[in-house]
Structure formats: C-alpha cells, structure tokens
Amino acid sequence: MDVKEILLQMTLEEKAQMCSGADFWRAKGIDKYGIPSLMLSDGPHGLRKQEGETDHLGIKSIKSVCFPAGCTVASSFDRNIMQLLGETLGEECQAENVDILLGPAINVKRSPLCGRNFEYLSEDPVVAGELSAAYIKGIQGKGIGACPKHFFAYNQEKRRMNSSSNMTERTAREIYLNGFERMVKKSKPWSIMSAYNQINGVYASEQKKYLTDVLRKEWGFDGFVVSDWGAVNDIVKDIKAGLNLEMPYVGEFSANQIIEAVKNGKLSEERLNEVVEQLLNVILKSRELKKDKKAFDRKKDHEIARKIASEGMILLKNKGSLPLKRSENILFVGEFAERPRYQGGGEFTYQRFSCRQCCDECTRGSTVFKGI
C-alpha cells in the first residue's frame, strides 16, 4: 500500500494523531496500515538513546561511545572525518534500533555565552554547511535518517522559549540560512528540527515563509519538519506553516485542536493531508531501508573517536612538549581536572507541566527553565 492509498483510508482523527509523538522519543505508528513507529534519539556526538516513554536527561541512557563534540570535529575542517563520524553513528543507530538521529547542530555561533556552542560546528556558515552535509551523507548512507537542527537563528539558551532573533532578510540569507541551505541541497536530510526561538517576533515553527516557501519550495527539501521538544506554541498555526510532527507526546491536546480546526474551517483537510503525507513518506522509507540489527564493535568505535579527536586538535606551537612520553609524570590542574567535561554543557534543564498555563519564566506556558 502506498502513501496516497493509506491517506484515503485514514480518518481525520488518525491523521491528526500522526502529527504528535507517541511518547517522549517515538513518533506514532498505525499497525493496521503498516505504519511503524519511528524511534528518534539524541546525538550528535554519540548515541543518547533512552529507554522507556520519558526523558531522563541522559542519566539513564544506554551505554554508547562518546565522540568528540561538534566544535572539535569541525576544527578538523575535514569532510571525510565528518562523514566517518556519520557512518559510525549510523551503524550504532542500526544496532540500537534508532531510526532518526537528532543532529547535526549547525546554528551559527554568535555569542560566547550560548550554552550550546560546544555542539554547533562553526561561526562560519560555509564551514557549517559543508561539514554538516558530509556528516548527514555518512548517517543516511547507513539507512538512518538525520535531523539537522535548529532551524533557524537559535543562538542563545537564556529564555530560549520566547526570545526573538530579529534581523533583515539579507542578514538571514547570508548568515543564518546559508549553512542550512548548503546542507539541504547537498545531503537531502530526511528531517529538520525547528527551533524554540522567535524570528522577528514569530515563532520558528510558525514561519510559513521559511518552513514552506524557502525550505521546501526554494531549496527542495522533501522530508518532515519536527519541533524541538516542547517548542510548539500553537499546533494549528504550525501545521499551516509547514511543521509535520510535534514532539514529545502531549496527550490528546494537539490532536483535538487539529480536529476542531478542520471541523470549523480554520485548517483545511487538504493541508493536513499534505503534512501527514510528507511524514509518512519518510516513515515508510525508513522501513524500506532498515537493515538487520547487528551489534557494533564498541572498541573499534572508540578508536575512531580517538582518531576524530586527534584530527580536531590544534597545536599552535610545539616546543618539544609533544608527543608525551608514557614514562613522564604529567600534572593536570584546573576546573576540568576536578570535574571533567568531555562533551560540553550549558543547555537549560526544565520541569514540564501537563497543562499549558502561563508561568513567570515562559510566556508560552508549557515549561519552566532553570539554568545550569
């Protein structure tokens, strides 16, 4: 059964439910139509798959190989290294039954205070676009979908749910969209994640100009757009703009809003059909390309991680200090000696509520943030 035949048989309720996750990490499937559930998992510097239906902030993730963060890998300026990382992660995703890996993160670094600079590739959109394309080719060459993020102009963590990145069209095109455009045209990602922030006062997931007119019509993107987790403010506006999937699961709240909007004429069922069809195309492609689950060689991948890290290290001047000798005693001092940090940090943690009433920290109402 192809996608259009499935759509003809689906009820309004089923189509509305497809636009929201099944739980924290899975998109909905419908067995009677042969639609499997998609498993999405955090990356992009190592598989952060979490078992169960909720988020554990990585504390209860499965055991996996820790790869260097994006800031280090990009310092190699090497497409081959980026593709190797993507291929290696793709094989790990196969082994762990992950369908979509959430990465790479290619936002342009604009402030040293941004808590996610460690995972962003570069302050240069050309570098970010070229390297992310190689990474995505590596992942998707293994039959695993990539989900580059966060589209777009997401450059700070403080008040990330209601901040606005204000800019002219030229600024957007030359700086913030440039890397995404290169990546989309060169690597054809299966999905893209929309950002939390507003752009010129309109939430990223409500930006029809960018999600539909630019991303799909101008650049030729044919995958699905997924929200960042908790980034939906108005699901009906988002679907009209070009969002396909809200994550994570929010009960029947969003599905009921969609159904009501179709019934009262605020959202056409034809538009809903387009959104669901775009999502189903990727889900069924994932099923077709899915390979037999096989264990990966963790020791081999660890050595690949070491190789990637060495390629990203920059030595300004060597006065005989390197290479280190195993016979020498080395003194390592400073904050990282006491509290090692090997993948970066700085993103906000949050306490989620079951309702969407407004609170002091977030005018959008679903989240309270506490800085780390």
N, C-alpha and C positions, 0 to 999 in steps of 0.2 A: 504494500500500500504506500503510495507516495504522499507527500505533504499536503497537496491540494485535496486529495481524497479524504485524508484524515480531517482536514478543516471542515469539509462538507458534513461530516458526521458528528463533529464536536458540538456540544451545547454551548450556549452563551456562558453558563456557569463554569464549564470546563475550561473554556478559553480564558475567562477572567482569572481563574485559579492558576493557570500556567504562568501568569505574569508576576507571581510571587513565589518565594522559595518554599521548599518542603520543610526545612528546618534551618539551622544556622549555616550549614555548609552545602546543602543539596538543593538543586532545582527539582521541581516536581516532574514526575513521570506518570503516564497513564497506561497501565498494563493492557487494557482491552484494545488499545490502538497500537500496541507495540512500541510505546514511547518510554525509553528508560529514563531513570533519574540521573542527572549529571552531578558528579562529585566535584566541587570546586575546593581548592586548597591554597592556602597562603604560600608564597615564595617571597622574593625571587632568589634568595641566596641559600636555599636549602629547603627541603620539603617540610612544611609545618602542618602536617595533617593531624587533625584532632578527631578522635573517635567520639561517638555519641552525637546528640542532637543540639548541643550548645557550644559556646566558646569557653575555653579555659585559659585564654590569654597566653597560649603556648606552653603553659606549665605542664600539661598532660599530653603533649604532642608525642607521636610515635618517635622512636629512635631513628635518626637520619643523619646524613653527612652535613656538616656545617661548611658552606662555601664562603669565600670572601664576599663582602658587601659590594654593592654596585659602584661605590666611589673608588674602591681598589681595582675592581676588574676593568673599569673604564679607563683607569690610569695606564693600562697597557696600550691603549689606542689600537687594539688588535681585534679585527673582526673574527679571525679564526679562533681566538681564545673565547670570545663571546659565544660563538657557535658551539664550541666544545662544551661550554657550561650548559647551554641549552640542551644539547644532545644528552648530556649526562643526567640532567634533571628530568628530561623526558623519559629516560629509561627507569629512573626511580619512581616516577609517576605511574608508569605501566605496572611496576611491581606492587605498588600500593593501591592500585585501582582508583587512581585520581584521573579525572577527565580534563579538567581545566586548571592550569596553574596561574595564579594571580600575580602576574609580573610580565615584563619588567616595569619598574617605576621610572618614568622618563621625564618627569617635570623638571623645568629649568631651575637651577639653584639661583635664587635671587637675594637671599638673606642668610647670614651666618647663624641666625637664631632659629632657623627652621629645624624642627625636631626630626625631620626625615631626610635631611641632606645626605646621610650615610647611604641611603638606598637609591637616591637619584644618581644618574650617571654623570651628568656634566652641567656646567653653566653655559655650555655652547650647544645650541640646538642641533647643529650639524653633526657633532660628535654623538649626541644622544640618539639622534635618528638613525645614523649609520650603524652604531653598535647594537641598538635595540633590534634592528631588523635582522642582524646576524643571529642574535640570541633567539629570536622568535622562529627563524628558519630551523635552528637546531632543535627546539622543542617540538615544533609541528611536523618536522621530518620523522619524528618517532610516533606520530599519530595522536599526540596530546595537544590540546588547544592552549594557546597563550592568551593572556588577558592583560595587555599593557594598560598602565594607569598613570595618573588620574586625569581625565580629560575635562577641563584643562585649566591652567593658571592656578594650580594648587601649590602654594608656596609658603604656607605657614600652618602651624598646628594650633596656636592660640586662637580660641573662638572660631575654630575651623568650620563649624556648622552654620555660622551666619556672617562670616567675613565676606567682603566683596573685593574682588580684584578688578579694578577699574582701569581701562586702557582704551586707546584708539584702535581702529581696525588695523592700521599699519603696524602698530606695536604687537597686536595679537598675531598677525600673519608672520612677521619677521622673527619674533622671539618665541612666543608661547605655543603656536601651532606648527611651527616649522619642523620640529623633531617628530611630532605625531604624523605630519603629512608624509615625510620621508619614510617613516616606519610602515605606515599603512600601504603605501604604494609599492614598497619593496618586498614586504613579507606577508601581506594579506592575513592579518591575525583573525582568529575565529571570533574573538570578542574584544571589547574595550570597556574599561570601567570609567564611569562618570565620577566627577569629583564632588566633595562636600560643599565647596565654596560657591558664592555667587560670582557672576561675571557681569560687571556693570549693573549690579542690582538685581539680576535674575539668576536663580539657582542653576547650576550647571546642567542638572537633569531636566530642566525646563527650557533649555535653549534649542528651539527648533532650528534656528539659523545654523548652529554648529553641529548638532546631532544628526540632522537630516540634510539640510542644504549643502553644508560643507563636507561633512564626514562621508555621507552616502552618495549624494548626487555628484559632488565635485571630485572627491577622491576615490570613489568606487568601493567603499567599504561594504561588505556583504555579510558580515557576522551579526552578532547581537550585542547590544549595549546593556551592561549590568550596572546597577547603582553600587557605589561604595556602601558598606554595611551601615544601614541607618540613615542614608543620605536622601531618602525620598521625603519630600515635603507635601506634595500633592500628586498622587499617583495618576490621576486623570490628566493633569497638565503634562506630566512626564511622558505618558504614552502618546499624547498628541505630538509632543516634541520629538520623540524618537527613542525613548527608553523601552527596552524589551522585558527586563527582569529586575524586580525589586528584591534585594537581599538585606537581611535574612527574612525568615518567616515571621509574619506579624499577625498571626491568626487569620481570621476571615475579613479583617478590617479593609484591606485594599481591594480584595476581590469583590466585596459588597459595594464599594464605591464605584468600581468599574461597571458592575452590573446595573447599578442605579443610573449611572451616567449614560449608558447605552439606551436604557428604557426611557429616559426623559429627554433624549436627543442631544445631550451635551457632548457625547462621544459617539461617532458613527461605528457601527459594527464592522464596516469595511476597513476602517483604520485599525481596529482591534485585530482583525484577521491578518493584516499586514505584519503587525508586531509579532503575533504568535507564529506566523509562517517563517519569519526571519529567525526566530528562536528554534523552531522545530528543525529547520534546515541544518543547523549546527548540531543539535542533539542527535539527529539521525546520521550525520556524517561521522560523529564521534563513535557511534555504534558500529558503523561500517569499517572504520579504521582501527577499531580496538584490537589489540594484539593479546595473545595468550599471556596471562600473568606469569611472570618469572622473577625469581629472586635476583637482586643485583649484588654485585661484588662491592661491599662497603669499603674494604681495604683498598681496592683499586680506585674507587671514587675519592677516597681520602687523599690518595697520591695525586689525583687530578686536581683536587682543591689546593694542594701544596704548589703544584705547578702554576695554577692560575694566580695564586697569591704572589709567587715569585715574579711573575711577569708584570704584576701591577705595582711592585715596589720601586720606588725611585730613589737612587743614591746620587746626591748632588756632588759629593767629592769623597773619594776613598783614599785616606792617608795611611793605608796599611792595616786598617781595622778589620776589614773583611777579606777573605771569609773567616768566620770564627773558628777557633780550634776547640775540639771536644775536651782537650786537656786543660783549657783555661777556666778559671773561675770568673763568672760574669755577675756584676752587681746590677740589679734592675730595680729602680726606685720610682716613686711617684704613685699617683692615684690608681693607675691600672695595675701596679704591682700588687696592691691590696685587693682591688675589686676589678678583675679582668673584664674587659668588654670586647667581644670578638665579632659582633655583628651590628654594632651601633645601637642607638636608642634615643627616645625623646618624644615618641608618639604619645598622645594622651590616652589614659585609661578612662573607662566610663561605667556608670551604673545605669542599666536600661530599665525603663518602666514599661508596664503593659499598656498604659494609656498614652495619649499624646497631649496631655495638658501642659501648658507653658510653665517654665520654671525660670529662675533667675539667670542661670548660666547659658541657656539656649532658647532663643525665641522660637525655635522650630518645635520644641516641646517634647521630643522623644528621648533626649539624652542629657545627662548632667556630666560635665567633664571635670576631672581633677588632674592637674599637671603632675608629671613625674619629675 
